[in-house]
Structure formats: structure tokens, C-alpha cells
Amino acid sequence: MGRYGPHLKAIVAALVSGLIAFLSSLLTALQGEHTGFDTVTAGQWVTAVLAFLVGLGVSGGATHRVGNRTPAVDAKV
């Protein structure tokens, strides 16, 4: 990973967290017997997008602040 490790880790964590938040919000909107993407209202789409953005920002910032720990070294070697 080299010198880009912490940044790459934060970017991947943010994207995964945002995607999970988006899909979770969208799944909540799609629950029901006669639902589909055409039944999702504009407000529900906005909520899903906002969930993505919040997940993106919170997770990325928090992951970037936590540094990578150094690997443990075996004392016997």
C-alpha cells in the first residue's frame, strides 16, 4: 500500500459504507407487497442519496483519522 495506504483505506471504507447506507435506505423504501422502483417517491430517493452522503463522509473521515498500526514483531526472531 505504501504511502497511499491510509488514504486508500479511507476511500474504500467511505465508498463501502455509503453504498451500504444507500442500499439499506432503498430497501426500506421497497418493502411491501406491490412495490418496485416505479413506486419509490422522490423523497425516498433523496433520503437514500442523503444516507449515501452521510455514510461516505462519516466513515471516510473516521477511517482517515485512525492510523494503521505497525505489525507486531516476534521477539524470538
mmCIF file of the N, C-alpha and C atoms, coordinates in Angstrom:
data_MODEL
# 
_entry.id   MODEL 
# 
loop_
_atom_site.group_PDB 
_atom_site.id 
_atom_site.type_symbol 
_atom_site.label_atom_id 
_atom_site.label_alt_id 
_atom_site.label_comp_id 
_atom_site.label_asym_id 
_atom_site.label_entity_id 
_atom_site.label_seq_id 
_atom_site.pdbx_PDB_ins_code 
_atom_site.Cartn_x 
_atom_site.Cartn_y 
_atom_site.Cartn_z 
_atom_site.occupancy 
_atom_site.B_iso_or_equiv 
_atom_site.pdbx_formal_charge 
_atom_site.auth_seq_id 
_atom_site.auth_comp_id 
_atom_site.auth_asym_id 
_atom_site.auth_atom_id 
_atom_site.pdbx_PDB_model_num 
ATOM 1   N N  . MET A 1 1  ? 0.820   -1.190  0.000   1.00 0.00 ? 1  MET A N  1 
ATOM 2   C CA . MET A 1 1  ? 0.000   0.000   0.000   1.00 0.00 ? 1  MET A CA 1 
ATOM 3   C C  . MET A 1 1  ? 0.862   1.251   0.000   1.00 0.00 ? 1  MET A C  1 
ATOM 4   N N  . GLY A 1 2  ? 1.987   1.192   0.669   1.00 0.00 ? 2  GLY A N  1 
ATOM 5   C CA . GLY A 1 2  ? 2.916   2.304   0.634   1.00 0.00 ? 2  GLY A CA 1 
ATOM 6   C C  . GLY A 1 2  ? 2.376   3.551   1.304   1.00 0.00 ? 2  GLY A C  1 
ATOM 7   N N  . ARG A 1 3  ? 2.760   4.672   0.754   1.00 0.00 ? 3  ARG A N  1 
ATOM 8   C CA . ARG A 1 3  ? 2.373   5.940   1.383   1.00 0.00 ? 3  ARG A CA 1 
ATOM 9   C C  . ARG A 1 3  ? 0.924   6.309   1.135   1.00 0.00 ? 3  ARG A C  1 
ATOM 10  N N  . TYR A 1 4  ? 0.261   5.665   0.186   1.00 0.00 ? 4  TYR A N  1 
ATOM 11  C CA . TYR A 1 4  ? -1.152  5.950   -0.081  1.00 0.00 ? 4  TYR A CA 1 
ATOM 12  C C  . TYR A 1 4  ? -2.086  5.074   0.743   1.00 0.00 ? 4  TYR A C  1 
ATOM 13  N N  . GLY A 1 5  ? -1.534  4.202   1.588   1.00 0.00 ? 5  GLY A N  1 
ATOM 14  C CA . GLY A 1 5  ? -2.322  3.262   2.363   1.00 0.00 ? 5  GLY A CA 1 
ATOM 15  C C  . GLY A 1 5  ? -3.445  3.878   3.174   1.00 0.00 ? 5  GLY A C  1 
ATOM 16  N N  . PRO A 1 6  ? -3.151  4.872   4.020   1.00 0.00 ? 6  PRO A N  1 
ATOM 17  C CA . PRO A 1 6  ? -4.222  5.455   4.839   1.00 0.00 ? 6  PRO A CA 1 
ATOM 18  C C  . PRO A 1 6  ? -5.309  6.126   4.002   1.00 0.00 ? 6  PRO A C  1 
ATOM 19  N N  . HIS A 1 7  ? -4.911  6.771   2.914   1.00 0.00 ? 7  HIS A N  1 
ATOM 20  C CA . HIS A 1 7  ? -5.886  7.444   2.058   1.00 0.00 ? 7  HIS A CA 1 
ATOM 21  C C  . HIS A 1 7  ? -6.755  6.434   1.318   1.00 0.00 ? 7  HIS A C  1 
ATOM 22  N N  . LEU A 1 8  ? -6.114  5.410   0.791   1.00 0.00 ? 8  LEU A N  1 
ATOM 23  C CA . LEU A 1 8  ? -6.852  4.378   0.063   1.00 0.00 ? 8  LEU A CA 1 
ATOM 24  C C  . LEU A 1 8  ? -7.808  3.638   0.986   1.00 0.00 ? 8  LEU A C  1 
ATOM 25  N N  . LYS A 1 9  ? -7.349  3.349   2.204   1.00 0.00 ? 9  LYS A N  1 
ATOM 26  C CA . LYS A 1 9  ? -8.192  2.679   3.192   1.00 0.00 ? 9  LYS A CA 1 
ATOM 27  C C  . LYS A 1 9  ? -9.421  3.528   3.505   1.00 0.00 ? 9  LYS A C  1 
ATOM 28  N N  . ALA A 1 10 ? -9.227  4.831   3.668   1.00 0.00 ? 10 ALA A N  1 
ATOM 29  C CA . ALA A 1 10 ? -10.343 5.731   3.978   1.00 0.00 ? 10 ALA A CA 1 
ATOM 30  C C  . ALA A 1 10 ? -11.315 5.836   2.806   1.00 0.00 ? 10 ALA A C  1 
ATOM 31  N N  . ILE A 1 11 ? -10.804 5.876   1.597   1.00 0.00 ? 11 ILE A N  1 
ATOM 32  C CA . ILE A 1 11 ? -11.667 5.984   0.413   1.00 0.00 ? 11 ILE A CA 1 
ATOM 33  C C  . ILE A 1 11 ? -12.514 4.728   0.247   1.00 0.00 ? 11 ILE A C  1 
ATOM 34  N N  . VAL A 1 12 ? -11.902 3.571   0.371   1.00 0.00 ? 12 VAL A N  1 
ATOM 35  C CA . VAL A 1 12 ? -12.637 2.309   0.235   1.00 0.00 ? 12 VAL A CA 1 
ATOM 36  C C  . VAL A 1 12 ? -13.671 2.166   1.350   1.00 0.00 ? 12 VAL A C  1 
ATOM 37  N N  . ALA A 1 13 ? -13.288 2.487   2.581   1.00 0.00 ? 13 ALA A N  1 
ATOM 38  C CA . ALA A 1 13 ? -14.228 2.402   3.701   1.00 0.00 ? 13 ALA A CA 1 
ATOM 39  C C  . ALA A 1 13 ? -15.406 3.340   3.502   1.00 0.00 ? 13 ALA A C  1 
ATOM 40  N N  . ALA A 1 14 ? -15.140 4.539   3.010   1.00 0.00 ? 14 ALA A N  1 
ATOM 41  C CA . ALA A 1 14 ? -16.205 5.508   2.779   1.00 0.00 ? 14 ALA A CA 1 
ATOM 42  C C  . ALA A 1 14 ? -17.157 5.039   1.681   1.00 0.00 ? 14 ALA A C  1 
ATOM 43  N N  . LEU A 1 15 ? -16.620 4.524   0.593   1.00 0.00 ? 15 LEU A N  1 
ATOM 44  C CA . LEU A 1 15 ? -17.474 4.056   -0.503  1.00 0.00 ? 15 LEU A CA 1 
ATOM 45  C C  . LEU A 1 15 ? -18.327 2.866   -0.088  1.00 0.00 ? 15 LEU A C  1 
ATOM 46  N N  . VAL A 1 16 ? -17.734 1.923   0.622   1.00 0.00 ? 16 VAL A N  1 
ATOM 47  C CA . VAL A 1 16 ? -18.491 0.748   1.064   1.00 0.00 ? 16 VAL A CA 1 
ATOM 48  C C  . VAL A 1 16 ? -19.573 1.158   2.063   1.00 0.00 ? 16 VAL A C  1 
ATOM 49  N N  . SER A 1 17 ? -19.220 2.016   3.001   1.00 0.00 ? 17 SER A N  1 
ATOM 50  C CA . SER A 1 17 ? -20.195 2.469   3.993   1.00 0.00 ? 17 SER A CA 1 
ATOM 51  C C  . SER A 1 17 ? -21.329 3.248   3.337   1.00 0.00 ? 17 SER A C  1 
ATOM 52  N N  . GLY A 1 18 ? -20.990 4.119   2.400   1.00 0.00 ? 18 GLY A N  1 
ATOM 53  C CA . GLY A 1 18 ? -22.014 4.882   1.687   1.00 0.00 ? 18 GLY A CA 1 
ATOM 54  C C  . GLY A 1 18 ? -22.929 3.992   0.874   1.00 0.00 ? 18 GLY A C  1 
ATOM 55  N N  . LEU A 1 19 ? -22.358 2.988   0.221   1.00 0.00 ? 19 LEU A N  1 
ATOM 56  C CA . LEU A 1 19 ? -23.163 2.063   -0.580  1.00 0.00 ? 19 LEU A CA 1 
ATOM 57  C C  . LEU A 1 19 ? -24.107 1.254   0.302   1.00 0.00 ? 19 LEU A C  1 
ATOM 58  N N  . ILE A 1 20 ? -23.618 0.788   1.435   1.00 0.00 ? 20 ILE A N  1 
ATOM 59  C CA . ILE A 1 20 ? -24.471 0.028   2.357   1.00 0.00 ? 20 ILE A CA 1 
ATOM 60  C C  . ILE A 1 20 ? -25.610 0.903   2.873   1.00 0.00 ? 20 ILE A C  1 
ATOM 61  N N  . ALA A 1 21 ? -25.306 2.152   3.219   1.00 0.00 ? 21 ALA A N  1 
ATOM 62  C CA . ALA A 1 21 ? -26.345 3.068   3.705   1.00 0.00 ? 21 ALA A CA 1 
ATOM 63  C C  . ALA A 1 21 ? -27.376 3.342   2.617   1.00 0.00 ? 21 ALA A C  1 
ATOM 64  N N  . PHE A 1 22 ? -26.932 3.537   1.384   1.00 0.00 ? 22 PHE A N  1 
ATOM 65  C CA . PHE A 1 22 ? -27.832 3.799   0.262   1.00 0.00 ? 22 PHE A CA 1 
ATOM 66  C C  . PHE A 1 22 ? -28.749 2.614   0.006   1.00 0.00 ? 22 PHE A C  1 
ATOM 67  N N  . LEU A 1 23 ? -28.165 1.425   -0.060  1.00 0.00 ? 23 LEU A N  1 
ATOM 68  C CA . LEU A 1 23 ? -28.965 0.231   -0.342  1.00 0.00 ? 23 LEU A CA 1 
ATOM 69  C C  . LEU A 1 23 ? -29.924 -0.086  0.804   1.00 0.00 ? 23 LEU A C  1 
ATOM 70  N N  . SER A 1 24 ? -29.502 0.159   2.027   1.00 0.00 ? 24 SER A N  1 
ATOM 71  C CA . SER A 1 24 ? -30.375 -0.064  3.172   1.00 0.00 ? 24 SER A CA 1 
ATOM 72  C C  . SER A 1 24 ? -31.575 0.862   3.126   1.00 0.00 ? 24 SER A C  1 
ATOM 73  N N  . SER A 1 25 ? -31.342 2.118   2.819   1.00 0.00 ? 25 SER A N  1 
ATOM 74  C CA . SER A 1 25 ? -32.427 3.088   2.727   1.00 0.00 ? 25 SER A CA 1 
ATOM 75  C C  . SER A 1 25 ? -33.361 2.741   1.567   1.00 0.00 ? 25 SER A C  1 
ATOM 76  N N  . LEU A 1 26 ? -32.799 2.329   0.448   1.00 0.00 ? 26 LEU A N  1 
ATOM 77  C CA . LEU A 1 26 ? -33.609 1.965   -0.710  1.00 0.00 ? 26 LEU A CA 1 
ATOM 78  C C  . LEU A 1 26 ? -34.408 0.700   -0.443  1.00 0.00 ? 26 LEU A C  1 
ATOM 79  N N  . LEU A 1 27 ? -33.829 -0.248  0.245   1.00 0.00 ? 27 LEU A N  1 
ATOM 80  C CA . LEU A 1 27 ? -34.536 -1.483  0.586   1.00 0.00 ? 27 LEU A CA 1 
ATOM 81  C C  . LEU A 1 27 ? -35.724 -1.188  1.496   1.00 0.00 ? 27 LEU A C  1 
ATOM 82  N N  . THR A 1 28 ? -35.542 -0.258  2.414   1.00 0.00 ? 28 THR A N  1 
ATOM 83  C CA . THR A 1 28 ? -36.651 0.143   3.285   1.00 0.00 ? 28 THR A CA 1 
ATOM 84  C C  . THR A 1 28 ? -37.785 0.733   2.460   1.00 0.00 ? 28 THR A C  1 
ATOM 85  N N  . ALA A 1 29 ? -37.454 1.513   1.443   1.00 0.00 ? 29 ALA A N  1 
ATOM 86  C CA . ALA A 1 29 ? -38.480 2.121   0.593   1.00 0.00 ? 29 ALA A CA 1 
ATOM 87  C C  . ALA A 1 29 ? -39.177 1.080   -0.281  1.00 0.00 ? 29 ALA A C  1 
ATOM 88  N N  . LEU A 1 30 ? -38.501 -0.022  -0.579  1.00 0.00 ? 30 LEU A N  1 
ATOM 89  C CA . LEU A 1 30 ? -39.057 -1.034  -1.479  1.00 0.00 ? 30 LEU A CA 1 
ATOM 90  C C  . LEU A 1 30 ? -39.824 -2.137  -0.759  1.00 0.00 ? 30 LEU A C  1 
ATOM 91  N N  . GLN A 1 31 ? -39.938 -2.052  0.555   1.00 0.00 ? 31 GLN A N  1 
ATOM 92  C CA . GLN A 1 31 ? -40.660 -3.100  1.278   1.00 0.00 ? 31 GLN A CA 1 
ATOM 93  C C  . GLN A 1 31 ? -42.158 -2.972  1.025   1.00 0.00 ? 31 GLN A C  1 
ATOM 94  N N  . GLY A 1 32 ? -42.794 -4.092  0.875   1.00 0.00 ? 32 GLY A N  1 
ATOM 95  C CA . GLY A 1 32 ? -44.230 -4.108  0.660   1.00 0.00 ? 32 GLY A CA 1 
ATOM 96  C C  . GLY A 1 32 ? -44.587 -5.126  -0.408  1.00 0.00 ? 32 GLY A C  1 
ATOM 97  N N  . GLU A 1 33 ? -45.883 -5.346  -0.564  1.00 0.00 ? 33 GLU A N  1 
ATOM 98  C CA . GLU A 1 33 ? -46.341 -6.382  -1.487  1.00 0.00 ? 33 GLU A CA 1 
ATOM 99  C C  . GLU A 1 33 ? -46.251 -5.948  -2.950  1.00 0.00 ? 33 GLU A C  1 
ATOM 100 N N  . HIS A 1 34 ? -46.718 -4.746  -3.260  1.00 0.00 ? 34 HIS A N  1 
ATOM 101 C CA . HIS A 1 34 ? -46.767 -4.279  -4.652  1.00 0.00 ? 34 HIS A CA 1 
ATOM 102 C C  . HIS A 1 34 ? -45.829 -3.087  -4.820  1.00 0.00 ? 34 HIS A C  1 
ATOM 103 N N  . THR A 1 35 ? -44.553 -3.339  -4.674  1.00 0.00 ? 35 THR A N  1 
ATOM 104 C CA . THR A 1 35 ? -43.592 -2.253  -4.807  1.00 0.00 ? 35 THR A CA 1 
ATOM 105 C C  . THR A 1 35 ? -42.596 -2.572  -5.895  1.00 0.00 ? 35 THR A C  1 
ATOM 106 N N  . GLY A 1 36 ? -41.999 -1.548  -6.387  1.00 0.00 ? 36 GLY A N  1 
ATOM 107 C CA . GLY A 1 36 ? -40.950 -1.640  -7.391  1.00 0.00 ? 36 GLY A CA 1 
ATOM 108 C C  . GLY A 1 36 ? -40.268 -0.290  -7.451  1.00 0.00 ? 36 GLY A C  1 
ATOM 109 N N  . PHE A 1 37 ? -39.315 -0.154  -8.342  1.00 0.00 ? 37 PHE A N  1 
ATOM 110 C CA . PHE A 1 37 ? -38.606 1.115   -8.422  1.00 0.00 ? 37 PHE A CA 1 
ATOM 111 C C  . PHE A 1 37 ? -39.517 2.256   -8.873  1.00 0.00 ? 37 PHE A C  1 
ATOM 112 N N  . ASP A 1 38 ? -40.586 1.926   -9.580  1.00 0.00 ? 38 ASP A N  1 
ATOM 113 C CA . ASP A 1 38 ? -41.506 2.978   -10.012 1.00 0.00 ? 38 ASP A CA 1 
ATOM 114 C C  . ASP A 1 38 ? -42.381 3.492   -8.869  1.00 0.00 ? 38 ASP A C  1 
ATOM 115 N N  . THR A 1 39 ? -42.446 2.765   -7.753  1.00 0.00 ? 39 THR A N  1 
ATOM 116 C CA . THR A 1 39 ? -43.246 3.214   -6.603  1.00 0.00 ? 39 THR A CA 1 
ATOM 117 C C  . THR A 1 39 ? -42.440 4.022   -5.599  1.00 0.00 ? 39 THR A C  1 
ATOM 118 N N  . VAL A 1 40 ? -41.132 4.122   -5.789  1.00 0.00 ? 40 VAL A N  1 
ATOM 119 C CA . VAL A 1 40 ? -40.291 4.894   -4.880  1.00 0.00 ? 40 VAL A CA 1 
ATOM 120 C C  . VAL A 1 40 ? -40.497 6.373   -5.195  1.00 0.00 ? 40 VAL A C  1 
ATOM 121 N N  . THR A 1 41 ? -40.833 7.133   -4.163  1.00 0.00 ? 41 THR A N  1 
ATOM 122 C CA . THR A 1 41 ? -41.103 8.557   -4.362  1.00 0.00 ? 41 THR A CA 1 
ATOM 123 C C  . THR A 1 41 ? -39.800 9.345   -4.438  1.00 0.00 ? 41 THR A C  1 
ATOM 124 N N  . ALA A 1 42 ? -39.930 10.582  -4.866  1.00 0.00 ? 42 ALA A N  1 
ATOM 125 C CA . ALA A 1 42 ? -38.752 11.449  -4.973  1.00 0.00 ? 42 ALA A CA 1 
ATOM 126 C C  . ALA A 1 42 ? -38.126 11.665  -3.594  1.00 0.00 ? 42 ALA A C  1 
ATOM 127 N N  . GLY A 1 43 ? -38.962 11.795  -2.579  1.00 0.00 ? 43 GLY A N  1 
ATOM 128 C CA . GLY A 1 43 ? -38.443 11.970  -1.225  1.00 0.00 ? 43 GLY A CA 1 
ATOM 129 C C  . GLY A 1 43 ? -37.650 10.777  -0.741  1.00 0.00 ? 43 GLY A C  1 
ATOM 130 N N  . GLN A 1 44 ? -38.082 9.576   -1.117  1.00 0.00 ? 44 GLN A N  1 
ATOM 131 C CA . GLN A 1 44 ? -37.354 8.372   -0.724  1.00 0.00 ? 44 GLN A CA 1 
ATOM 132 C C  . GLN A 1 44 ? -36.010 8.281   -1.449  1.00 0.00 ? 44 GLN A C  1 
ATOM 133 N N  . TRP A 1 45 ? -35.955 8.721   -2.706  1.00 0.00 ? 45 TRP A N  1 
ATOM 134 C CA . TRP A 1 45 ? -34.685 8.764   -3.428  1.00 0.00 ? 45 TRP A CA 1 
ATOM 135 C C  . TRP A 1 45 ? -33.739 9.763   -2.768  1.00 0.00 ? 45 TRP A C  1 
ATOM 136 N N  . VAL A 1 46 ? -34.284 10.914  -2.367  1.00 0.00 ? 46 VAL A N  1 
ATOM 137 C CA . VAL A 1 46 ? -33.459 11.920  -1.698  1.00 0.00 ? 46 VAL A CA 1 
ATOM 138 C C  . VAL A 1 46 ? -32.920 11.365  -0.385  1.00 0.00 ? 46 VAL A C  1 
ATOM 139 N N  . THR A 1 47 ? -33.762 10.658  0.357   1.00 0.00 ? 47 THR A N  1 
ATOM 140 C CA . THR A 1 47 ? -33.326 10.059  1.616   1.00 0.00 ? 47 THR A CA 1 
ATOM 141 C C  . THR A 1 47 ? -32.207 9.047   1.378   1.00 0.00 ? 47 THR A C  1 
ATOM 142 N N  . ALA A 1 48 ? -32.339 8.234   0.337   1.00 0.00 ? 48 ALA A N  1 
ATOM 143 C CA . ALA A 1 48 ? -31.309 7.238   0.022   1.00 0.00 ? 48 ALA A CA 1 
ATOM 144 C C  . ALA A 1 48 ? -29.992 7.915   -0.353  1.00 0.00 ? 48 ALA A C  1 
ATOM 145 N N  . VAL A 1 49 ? -30.072 8.982   -1.136  1.00 0.00 ? 49 VAL A N  1 
ATOM 146 C CA . VAL A 1 49 ? -28.856 9.699   -1.534  1.00 0.00 ? 49 VAL A CA 1 
ATOM 147 C C  . VAL A 1 49 ? -28.217 10.382  -0.323  1.00 0.00 ? 49 VAL A C  1 
ATOM 148 N N  . LEU A 1 50 ? -29.041 10.969  0.541   1.00 0.00 ? 50 LEU A N  1 
ATOM 149 C CA . LEU A 1 50 ? -28.501 11.589  1.752   1.00 0.00 ? 50 LEU A CA 1 
ATOM 150 C C  . LEU A 1 50 ? -27.847 10.551  2.662   1.00 0.00 ? 50 LEU A C  1 
ATOM 151 N N  . ALA A 1 51 ? -28.435 9.362   2.746   1.00 0.00 ? 51 ALA A N  1 
ATOM 152 C CA . ALA A 1 51 ? -27.832 8.290   3.540   1.00 0.00 ? 51 ALA A CA 1 
ATOM 153 C C  . ALA A 1 51 ? -26.465 7.922   2.968   1.00 0.00 ? 51 ALA A C  1 
ATOM 154 N N  . PHE A 1 52 ? -26.364 7.876   1.641   1.00 0.00 ? 52 PHE A N  1 
ATOM 155 C CA . PHE A 1 52 ? -25.082 7.590   0.992   1.00 0.00 ? 52 PHE A CA 1 
ATOM 156 C C  . PHE A 1 52 ? -24.047 8.656   1.345   1.00 0.00 ? 52 PHE A C  1 
ATOM 157 N N  . LEU A 1 53 ? -24.446 9.919   1.258   1.00 0.00 ? 53 LEU A N  1 
ATOM 158 C CA . LEU A 1 53 ? -23.505 11.006  1.520   1.00 0.00 ? 53 LEU A CA 1 
ATOM 159 C C  . LEU A 1 53 ? -23.062 11.041  2.980   1.00 0.00 ? 53 LEU A C  1 
ATOM 160 N N  . VAL A 1 54 ? -23.991 10.801  3.893   1.00 0.00 ? 54 VAL A N  1 
ATOM 161 C CA . VAL A 1 54 ? -23.634 10.775  5.316   1.00 0.00 ? 54 VAL A CA 1 
ATOM 162 C C  . VAL A 1 54 ? -22.699 9.598   5.602   1.00 0.00 ? 54 VAL A C  1 
ATOM 163 N N  . GLY A 1 55 ? -23.022 8.418   5.063   1.00 0.00 ? 55 GLY A N  1 
ATOM 164 C CA . GLY A 1 55 ? -22.146 7.259   5.241   1.00 0.00 ? 55 GLY A CA 1 
ATOM 165 C C  . GLY A 1 55 ? -20.770 7.506   4.650   1.00 0.00 ? 55 GLY A C  1 
ATOM 166 N N  . LEU A 1 56 ? -20.741 8.174   3.515   1.00 0.00 ? 56 LEU A N  1 
ATOM 167 C CA . LEU A 1 56 ? -19.484 8.498   2.844   1.00 0.00 ? 56 LEU A CA 1 
ATOM 168 C C  . LEU A 1 56 ? -18.627 9.417   3.708   1.00 0.00 ? 56 LEU A C  1 
ATOM 169 N N  . GLY A 1 57 ? -19.225 10.468  4.224   1.00 0.00 ? 57 GLY A N  1 
ATOM 170 C CA . GLY A 1 57 ? -18.470 11.449  4.993   1.00 0.00 ? 57 GLY A CA 1 
ATOM 171 C C  . GLY A 1 57 ? -18.041 10.961  6.355   1.00 0.00 ? 57 GLY A C  1 
ATOM 172 N N  . VAL A 1 58 ? -18.938 10.331  7.072   1.00 0.00 ? 58 VAL A N  1 
ATOM 173 C CA . VAL A 1 58 ? -18.624 9.892   8.432   1.00 0.00 ? 58 VAL A CA 1 
ATOM 174 C C  . VAL A 1 58 ? -17.572 8.795   8.418   1.00 0.00 ? 58 VAL A C  1 
ATOM 175 N N  . SER A 1 59 ? -17.781 7.796   7.600   1.00 0.00 ? 59 SER A N  1 
ATOM 176 C CA . SER A 1 59 ? -16.858 6.660   7.581   1.00 0.00 ? 59 SER A CA 1 
ATOM 177 C C  . SER A 1 59 ? -15.488 7.054   7.037   1.00 0.00 ? 59 SER A C  1 
ATOM 178 N N  . GLY A 1 60 ? -15.470 7.835   5.986   1.00 0.00 ? 60 GLY A N  1 
ATOM 179 C CA . GLY A 1 60 ? -14.189 8.244   5.399   1.00 0.00 ? 60 GLY A CA 1 
ATOM 180 C C  . GLY A 1 60 ? -13.359 9.076   6.353   1.00 0.00 ? 60 GLY A C  1 
ATOM 181 N N  . GLY A 1 61 ? -14.009 10.043  6.999   1.00 0.00 ? 61 GLY A N  1 
ATOM 182 C CA . GLY A 1 61 ? -13.289 10.891  7.942   1.00 0.00 ? 61 GLY A CA 1 
ATOM 183 C C  . GLY A 1 61 ? -12.784 10.129  9.150   1.00 0.00 ? 61 GLY A C  1 
ATOM 184 N N  . ALA A 1 62 ? -13.612 9.262   9.675   1.00 0.00 ? 62 ALA A N  1 
ATOM 185 C CA . ALA A 1 62 ? -13.215 8.487   10.852  1.00 0.00 ? 62 ALA A CA 1 
ATOM 186 C C  . ALA A 1 62 ? -12.099 7.512   10.512  1.00 0.00 ? 62 ALA A C  1 
ATOM 187 N N  . THR A 1 63 ? -12.173 6.869   9.368   1.00 0.00 ? 63 THR A N  1 
ATOM 188 C CA . THR A 1 63 ? -11.141 5.906   8.979   1.00 0.00 ? 63 THR A CA 1 
ATOM 189 C C  . THR A 1 63 ? -9.822  6.611   8.705   1.00 0.00 ? 63 THR A C  1 
ATOM 190 N N  . HIS A 1 64 ? -9.884  7.786   8.126   1.00 0.00 ? 64 HIS A N  1 
ATOM 191 C CA . HIS A 1 64 ? -8.653  8.509   7.814   1.00 0.00 ? 64 HIS A CA 1 
ATOM 192 C C  . HIS A 1 64 ? -7.947  8.976   9.086   1.00 0.00 ? 64 HIS A C  1 
ATOM 193 N N  . ARG A 1 65 ? -8.698  9.292   10.125  1.00 0.00 ? 65 ARG A N  1 
ATOM 194 C CA . ARG A 1 65 ? -8.098  9.769   11.379  1.00 0.00 ? 65 ARG A CA 1 
ATOM 195 C C  . ARG A 1 65 ? -7.396  8.647   12.149  1.00 0.00 ? 65 ARG A C  1 
ATOM 196 N N  . VAL A 1 66 ? -7.836  7.410   11.962  1.00 0.00 ? 66 VAL A N  1 
ATOM 197 C CA . VAL A 1 66 ? -7.237  6.284   12.676  1.00 0.00 ? 66 VAL A CA 1 
ATOM 198 C C  . VAL A 1 66 ? -6.077  5.752   11.844  1.00 0.00 ? 66 VAL A C  1 
ATOM 199 N N  . GLY A 1 67 ? -4.900  5.840   12.393  1.00 0.00 ? 67 GLY A N  1 
ATOM 200 C CA . GLY A 1 67 ? -3.716  5.406   11.659  1.00 0.00 ? 67 GLY A CA 1 
ATOM 201 C C  . GLY A 1 67 ? -3.602  3.884   11.601  1.00 0.00 ? 67 GLY A C  1 
ATOM 202 N N  . ASN A 1 68 ? -2.849  3.417   10.638  1.00 0.00 ? 68 ASN A N  1 
ATOM 203 C CA . ASN A 1 68 ? -2.573  1.986   10.552  1.00 0.00 ? 68 ASN A CA 1 
ATOM 204 C C  . ASN A 1 68 ? -1.598  1.626   11.666  1.00 0.00 ? 68 ASN A C  1 
ATOM 205 N N  . ARG A 1 69 ? -1.863  0.529   12.339  1.00 0.00 ? 69 ARG A N  1 
ATOM 206 C CA . ARG A 1 69 ? -0.940  0.121   13.387  1.00 0.00 ? 69 ARG A CA 1 
ATOM 207 C C  . ARG A 1 69 ? 0.225   -0.619  12.753  1.00 0.00 ? 69 ARG A C  1 
ATOM 208 N N  . THR A 1 70 ? 1.359   -0.548  13.419  1.00 0.00 ? 70 THR A N  1 
ATOM 209 C CA . THR A 1 70 ? 2.528   -1.248  12.910  1.00 0.00 ? 70 THR A CA 1 
ATOM 210 C C  . THR A 1 70 ? 2.382   -2.726  13.232  1.00 0.00 ? 70 THR A C  1 
ATOM 211 N N  . PRO A 1 71 ? 2.813   -3.589  12.343  1.00 0.00 ? 71 PRO A N  1 
ATOM 212 C CA . PRO A 1 71 ? 2.705   -5.032  12.596  1.00 0.00 ? 71 PRO A CA 1 
ATOM 213 C C  . PRO A 1 71 ? 3.537   -5.442  13.804  1.00 0.00 ? 71 PRO A C  1 
ATOM 214 N N  . ALA A 1 72 ? 3.042   -6.401  14.539  1.00 0.00 ? 72 ALA A N  1 
ATOM 215 C CA . ALA A 1 72 ? 3.770   -6.926  15.691  1.00 0.00 ? 72 ALA A CA 1 
ATOM 216 C C  . ALA A 1 72 ? 4.975   -7.719  15.209  1.00 0.00 ? 72 ALA A C  1 
ATOM 217 N N  . VAL A 1 73 ? 6.071   -7.566  15.921  1.00 0.00 ? 73 VAL A N  1 
ATOM 218 C CA . VAL A 1 73 ? 7.309   -8.260  15.559  1.00 0.00 ? 73 VAL A CA 1 
ATOM 219 C C  . VAL A 1 73 ? 7.549   -9.343  16.601  1.00 0.00 ? 73 VAL A C  1 
ATOM 220 N N  . ASP A 1 74 ? 7.842   -10.534 16.120  1.00 0.00 ? 74 ASP A N  1 
ATOM 221 C CA . ASP A 1 74 ? 8.122   -11.640 17.041  1.00 0.00 ? 74 ASP A CA 1 
ATOM 222 C C  . ASP A 1 74 ? 9.487   -11.427 17.676  1.00 0.00 ? 74 ASP A C  1 
ATOM 223 N N  . ALA A 1 75 ? 9.553   -11.439 19.004  1.00 0.00 ? 75 ALA A N  1 
ATOM 224 C CA . ALA A 1 75 ? 10.799  -11.162 19.731  1.00 0.00 ? 75 ALA A CA 1 
ATOM 225 C C  . ALA A 1 75 ? 11.829  -12.283 19.557  1.00 0.00 ? 75 ALA A C  1 
ATOM 226 N N  . LYS A 1 76 ? 11.397  -13.471 19.159  1.00 0.00 ? 76 LYS A N  1 
ATOM 227 C CA . LYS A 1 76 ? 12.307  -14.625 19.041  1.00 0.00 ? 76 LYS A CA 1 
ATOM 228 C C  . LYS A 1 76 ? 13.146  -14.557 17.770  1.00 0.00 ? 76 LYS A C  1 
ATOM 229 N N  . VAL A 1 77 ? 12.747  -13.772 16.818  1.00 0.00 ? 77 VAL A N  1 
ATOM 230 C CA . VAL A 1 77 ? 13.458  -13.743 15.532  1.00 0.00 ? 77 VAL A CA 1 
ATOM 231 C C  . VAL A 1 77 ? 14.694  -12.918 15.591  1.00 0.00 ? 77 VAL A C  1 
# 
